[in-house]
Structure formats: structure tokens, C-alpha cells
Amino acid sequence: MKGKFTLFLFSTAILVFIYQIKTGTLIGLNPSYFSYEDFILYAFFHSSSTHLAFNLLALLFFGYYFEEKVGTERYAVFFFITTVFSAIVYILIYPTTDTPCVGLSGFIFGVIGGDLVLYQGKYKNYLILISLFYVCFTVFLIYYNLVGNIAHAAHLGGFLMGTLLEMCYEKRTEGYILFLITLISTAYLVFA
């Protein structure tokens, strides 16, 4: 069966949301106080039904085909690494916030970064321009504190790690531009 892990993530997110509604429990990654299991659990909790719907649509749209391209085992490892790294970047950029990070979107942005590396050879200049715009726009939103309740820092972390992982897996050097742009921007936000 194709897309097994994507369907597992999809189903788990729905079941967790039902659990949230019934119990009123929301487990998020809060930089002020967290436990290590929060580095994975936060991805399955969502702040609203709209948040869940957007993430599930993006997961099906991007994740299903990415899993088909790279295989289920590699995709599962990709999920755990990008999810944890997204959380780390969120904590580094917002070390004192009391706003918890929730949702699958850090992983989804990792998938987008990985997809961009896979398609680099075919659409090289176009994808680099899209990535450059995304990274610069995200840095602008975070730097000027225009993010609202969206965890752009986790998106940036997922994109960074997804790009790096896919470059390593595929032994592709074309993705270094994407990786360097994102790395420099993330470092700037952490240390600025």
C-alpha cells in the first residue's frame, strides 16, 4: 500500500484532535517548560479544526507523493528528524515565550524542502527563487514580530532540515544554495 506513513500521520492527527475536543487537552512544545516527549507529541496536536484541516491537506498533497518517491522507511525517519529539529529551532528563536508550538507544519515544510532538492535539476532557477522568497519573507515576519499565532520558526527549521536531509540522501549538491540561505537566515534570527 502506497503512502502508509502519510496515512498513519493523517489518521493519528485526526484521532488526537478528537481526543483534544473530548478532554480539552492540548500538548504543545512550550520553550519555557517542556519534556522530551513534547518534541514529537506537539506535531499531532492542533490549535483549531481549521489548523488541522490545512495541515492535513498539505500533508496529503506534499507528503503522500514525497513518501512514494523516497520510500516509507526513509520518510518515517525524515518525519522524526524534521519534527524534532523544527522544535529545536522554535525553542532557539523563542526561548522565553509561553506560546506553545503545535501542528504538523514543521514536518510539512521539511517535505517541501526535500521536494525542492529532488526537483532541483529540472526547475533549478525557479525553485531557488521560490525558496529565496519564502526564506526572506519568513525572516521578515519573525524579525518584525508579525507572526501572530503561526510558528514560522518551526517552518523554517523544518525547511532547513528537510533540505539538508534530502541533499544527504540523494548526494545532491544543487540544494546547497537553498540550505545555505535557510541556515544563514535561521542563524540570524537565533542570534539577532
C-alpha positions in Angstrom: 0.0 0.0 0.0 1.4 3.4 -1.0 1.6 6.3 1.4 1.3 4.1 4.5 3.1 6.5 6.8 1.3 9.6 5.5 -2.0 7.9 6.1 -0.8 6.9 9.6 0.1 10.6 10.4 -3.2 11.7 8.9 -5.2 9.2 11.0 -3.2 9.9 14.2 -3.7 13.7 13.8 -7.5 13.2 13.5 -7.7 10.8 16.5 -5.6 13.2 18.6 -7.9 16.1 17.6 -10.9 14.1 18.7 -9.1 13.4 22.0 -8.4 17.1 22.3 -12.0 18.0 21.9 -13.3 15.4 24.3 -10.7 16.1 27.1 -9.7 19.7 26.5 -6.0 18.6 26.5 -3.5 20.4 24.3 0.1 19.2 24.4 2.4 21.7 22.7 6.1 22.4 22.8 6.5 25.3 25.2 10.1 26.7 25.4 9.5 27.8 29.0 8.9 24.3 30.2 8.9 21.1 28.2 9.5 17.4 28.5 11.4 15.4 25.8 8.3 13.6 24.5 6.9 17.0 23.6 9.4 17.2 20.8 7.3 14.7 18.9 3.8 14.9 20.5 3.4 18.6 19.6 3.2 17.7 15.9 -0.1 15.7 16.4 -2.0 18.4 18.4 -3.6 21.4 16.6 -5.0 24.7 17.8 -8.2 24.5 15.8 -10.2 22.5 13.3 -9.0 25.0 10.6 -5.4 24.5 11.6 -5.9 20.7 11.4 -7.6 20.9 8.1 -4.9 23.0 6.4 -2.1 20.7 7.8 -3.9 17.5 6.7 -4.5 18.9 3.2 -0.8 19.9 2.9 0.2 16.5 4.3 -1.8 14.7 1.7 -0.7 17.0 -1.1 3.0 17.1 -0.4 3.6 14.1 1.9 1.9 11.3 0.0 4.0 11.8 -3.2 7.2 12.5 -1.3 6.8 9.2 0.6 6.1 7.5 -2.7 9.4 8.9 -4.1 11.7 8.2 -1.1 10.0 5.1 0.4 8.2 4.6 3.7 11.2 3.8 5.9 13.2 6.8 4.8 10.1 9.0 5.0 9.4 7.9 8.6 13.0 8.8 9.6 12.5 12.1 7.8 9.4 12.8 9.9 11.2 12.2 13.2 14.3 14.2 12.3 12.5 17.2 10.8 9.8 17.3 13.6 12.5 17.3 16.3 14.6 19.9 14.5 11.6 22.2 13.9 11.0 22.1 17.7 14.7 22.9 18.4 14.6 25.9 16.1 11.4 27.1 17.6 13.0 27.0 21.1 16.2 28.7 19.9 14.3 31.6 18.3 11.7 32.0 21.0 13.4 30.7 24.2 11.2 32.7 26.6 7.8 32.5 25.0 4.8 30.9 26.8 3.1 30.3 23.4 3.3 26.5 22.6 4.2 25.3 19.2 1.7 22.7 17.8 1.0 21.0 14.5 2.5 19.0 11.6 3.6 22.0 9.6 7.3 21.9 10.6 7.4 18.5 9.1 5.4 19.5 6.1 7.8 22.4 5.4 10.6 19.8 5.7 8.9 17.7 3.0 8.6 20.9 0.8 12.4 21.5 1.3 13.1 17.9 0.4 10.9 18.0 -2.6 12.7 21.2 -3.8 16.0 19.3 -3.7 14.5 16.4 -5.6 13.3 18.7 -8.4 16.3 21.0 -8.4 17.8 19.6 -11.6 14.5 20.1 -13.5 13.4 23.5 -12.3 16.7 24.9 -10.9 16.3 28.7 -11.1 12.6 28.7 -10.5 12.8 26.7 -7.3 15.7 28.7 -5.9 13.8 31.9 -6.4 10.7 30.5 -4.7 12.9 29.2 -1.8 14.7 32.6 -1.5 11.4 34.4 -1.4 10.0 32.0 1.2 13.0 32.2 3.5 13.3 36.0 3.2 9.6 36.5 3.8 9.7 34.2 6.8 12.7 36.0 8.3 10.9 39.3 7.8 7.7 38.1 9.6 9.7 36.7 12.5 12.1 39.6 12.8 9.4 42.2 12.9 7.2 40.0 15.1 4.4 39.8 12.5 3.8 36.1 13.0 0.6 36.1 15.1 -0.1 32.5 16.2 1.9 30.9 13.4 5.1 29.1 14.3 7.2 30.3 11.3 10.3 29.5 13.2 9.3 25.8 13.2 8.5 26.0 9.5 12.0 27.5 8.9 13.6 24.7 10.9 11.7 22.0 9.1 12.5 23.5 5.7 16.2 23.7 6.7 16.4 20.1 7.9 14.3 18.7 5.0 16.6 20.4 2.5 19.7 19.1 4.3 18.4 15.5 4.7 17.4 15.2 1.1 20.7 16.6 -0.1 22.5 14.0 2.0 20.2 11.1 0.9 20.4 12.0 -2.8 24.0 13.2 -2.7 22.9 16.3 -4.5 24.9 19.5 -4.4 22.3 21.7 -6.2 20.4 22.1 -2.9 23.3 23.8 -1.1 22.0 27.2 -2.2 18.7 26.5 -0.5 20.4 25.1 2.5 22.8 28.0 3.0 20.1 30.6 2.5 18.0 29.0 5.2 20.8 28.3 7.5 22.1 31.9 7.4 18.6 33.2 8.0 17.9 30.9 10.9 21.2 31.7 12.5 20.5 35.4 12.1 17.1 35.0 13.8 18.6 33.0 16.7 21.5 35.4 17.4 19.9 38.8 16.4 
